[in-house]
């Protein structure tokens, strides 16, 4: 086991307002109509999974020509411009600095696992902070427009990438090897066991990750955006069901409660890692 803490984030409504809704609004789409009248019937009448449903409807929207073709260039441009929640731009360097001062021998890595669109997320100003980013992906046709979902990240799909982190399967060397995550690894040789992970998310697609991390003695934080009070009851349900360790506003400024708790969680895990290392080395 490496002396590493993995801090894993969802993106939409966790680190930023919903990036897909923001993109659609930016190109002139009636967002309420899109989710309620386009995606909604697929979920309520045809038993679609939510993530492929919205990807499918985005492809249909692109092909309709009503708001122009949705291309990689348009998605990437939105990624560079989308707003982030308070404190997010400096969150990562602040946490690393705190850990380095307290326990310089422990490494802090950041990962992003999202049901959002990868070509958006990889262009955000914070993308370089992450050791790896896993998200839903499109293929593109000869004209450059979105054509078909290449990867769908939803519900338990998200836990797959926790196993990638656990086994050290990330970065360019891990691409094009979809079955590598299934290989058996000696528990003593896991790079980052689940108890050395912190997961931060807000929604239903995060529940499997919440549950896996909590069951494995890691730390799970549920967040909600106070600008969307209708989501508060959903978030409170995560507390009632014991799926998360804490529930906070999605704010990451230095004085925000969530940031203070993240600092405390990182330092606590680091102390446990150091103690375990000393015991192991005798």
SVG drawing of the C-alpha trace seen along z (x, -y; Angstrom):
<svg xmlns="http://www.w3.org/2000/svg" viewBox="-45 -32 55 44">
<polyline fill="none" stroke="black" stroke-width="0.4" points="0.0,0.0 1.2,-3.5 1.1,-6.4 -1.6,-8.0 -5.0,-9.5 -7.4,-9.7 -9.9,-12.5 -12.6,-11.6 -15.2,-14.1 -18.3,-14.1 -18.6,-17.2 -22.1,-18.5 -23.7,-20.2 -20.7,-19.2 -17.8,-21.3 -19.9,-23.4 -23.5,-24.0 -24.8,-21.3 -22.5,-21.5 -24.8,-19.9 -27.7,-22.2 -25.3,-25.1 -24.1,-24.0 -27.6,-23.6 -28.7,-27.0 -25.6,-28.5 -26.5,-27.4 -30.1,-28.6 -32.0,-25.5 -35.0,-25.7 -33.4,-23.6 -36.6,-23.0 -38.3,-21.6 -35.3,-19.5 -35.3,-17.6 -39.0,-17.5 -40.4,-17.0 -37.5,-15.4 -35.7,-13.3 -38.6,-12.8 -40.8,-10.5 -37.9,-8.2 -37.4,-7.8 -41.1,-7.7 -42.7,-5.8 -39.9,-3.8 -37.7,-2.7 -34.5,-4.3 -31.5,-4.8 -31.1,-8.6 -27.6,-9.0 -28.0,-7.3 -31.4,-9.0 -29.9,-12.5 -27.0,-11.6 -29.5,-10.2 -31.6,-13.3 -28.5,-15.5 -27.6,-13.6 -31.2,-14.0 -31.0,-17.8 -27.7,-18.1 -29.2,-16.3 -32.3,-18.4 -30.2,-21.5 -32.4,-23.7 -29.4,-25.0 -26.6,-24.0 -24.6,-20.8 -23.1,-19.9 -19.4,-19.4 -16.4,-18.7 -15.3,-22.3 -18.5,-23.7 -18.4,-21.3 -14.7,-22.2 -15.4,-25.9 -18.1,-25.6 -15.8,-23.7 -13.3,-26.5 -16.0,-29.0 -18.3,-27.2 -18.6,-28.6 -17.3,-26.8 -18.6,-26.8 -17.0,-29.2 -13.5,-28.2 -13.1,-25.4 -10.3,-27.1 -7.9,-27.1 -9.3,-24.1 -6.7,-21.6 -3.6,-23.5 -4.9,-24.5 -5.6,-20.9 -2.2,-19.8 -0.4,-22.6 -2.2,-21.7 -1.3,-18.0 2.3,-18.7 2.8,-20.9 1.3,-18.3 2.4,-15.0 4.8,-15.6 5.3,-11.9 1.7,-11.3 0.6,-12.1 -2.8,-13.6 -4.3,-12.7 -7.5,-14.1 -9.8,-12.2 -13.0,-13.1 -15.8,-10.5 -18.8,-12.1 -21.9,-11.2 -21.2,-14.5 -19.5,-14.9 -15.7,-14.3 -15.0,-16.7 -16.5,-19.5 -14.8,-18.5 -11.3,-18.0 -11.3,-21.7 -12.2,-23.2 -9.6,-25.4 -9.3,-22.7 -8.8,-19.7 -5.0,-19.6 -5.5,-19.1 -6.9,-15.6 -4.7,-12.5 -7.5,-11.1 -10.9,-12.0 -13.6,-9.5 -16.9,-10.7 -19.4,-10.0 -18.0,-10.3 -19.4,-10.8 -18.0,-9.6 -18.2,-12.2 -19.3,-11.8 -17.4,-13.0 -18.8,-16.5 -17.6,-16.7 -21.0,-16.4 -21.8,-14.1 -22.9,-10.7 -23.1,-8.0 -22.2,-7.4 -18.8,-5.9 -18.8,-5.6 -21.7,-5.9 -20.9,-6.6 -23.9,-6.0 -24.7,-4.6 -22.6,-1.5 -20.4,-2.4 -18.9,-5.0 -17.7,-2.3 -15.7,-0.7 -13.4,-3.7 -13.0,-3.5 -11.5,-0.1 -9.3,-1.7 -7.9,-4.0 -7.7,-1.2 -5.5,0.9 -3.5,-2.0 -5.0,-1.7 -5.2,-5.2 -3.6,-7.6 -2.8,-7.0 -1.2,-3.6 -4.6,-2.3 -6.5,-3.3 -7.8,-0.6 -7.6,2.0 -11.3,2.3 -10.8,5.6 -7.7,4.7 -9.7,3.5 -10.9,7.1 -7.5,8.5 -7.0,9.9 -4.6,8.0 -3.2,9.1 -4.9,6.9 -1.4,6.0 -0.5,4.6 -3.5,2.4 -2.2,-1.1 -5.0,-3.0 -7.4,-0.9 -10.9,-2.2 -10.3,-3.2 -7.8,-5.8 -10.4,-7.4 -12.7,-10.4 -15.7,-10.7 -17.6,-13.9 -20.9,-13.9 -24.4,-15.2 -26.8,-12.9 -28.4,-9.6 -25.7,-8.4 -23.2,-8.8 -25.1,-6.5 -23.1,-3.3 -19.9,-5.2 -21.2,-6.6 -22.1,-3.1 -18.9,-1.4 -16.6,-4.0 -18.7,-4.0 -18.7,-0.2 -15.0,-0.2 -14.2,-2.7 -13.5,-5.6 -15.2,-9.0 -18.2,-10.1 -19.5,-13.7 -22.8,-14.5 -23.3,-18.1 -26.1,-20.2 -26.3,-23.6 -28.3,-26.0 -29.4,-27.8 -31.5,-24.6 -33.5,-24.1 -35.6,-21.5 -32.6,-19.1 -32.2,-19.5 -34.6,-16.7 -32.9,-14.3 -29.5,-15.2 -31.0,-14.8 -32.1,-11.3 -28.4,-10.4 -27.9,-11.2 -31.0,-9.3 -29.9,-6.2 -26.4,-6.4 -24.9,-6.7 -22.7,-9.7 -20.6,-10.9 -21.7,-14.5 -24.0,-16.8 -22.9,-20.3 -23.4,-23.2 -21.3,-22.8 -19.0,-25.6 -15.2,-25.2 -13.9,-28.6 -11.3,-28.6 -14.0,-29.4 -16.7,-27.0 -17.7,-24.2 -17.2,-21.6 -13.7,-22.7 -12.9,-22.6 -14.2,-19.0 -12.2,-18.0 -9.1,-19.3 -9.9,-17.4 -10.6,-14.2 -7.4,-14.4 -5.3,-15.0 -7.1,-12.1 -6.5,-9.6 -2.9,-10.7 -2.4,-10.1 -3.8,-6.6 -1.6,-5.8 1.5,-6.9 0.6,-4.8 -0.1,-1.8 3.2,-2.2 5.1,-2.4 3.4,0.8 4.0,2.6 7.7,1.7 8.0,2.9"/>
</svg>
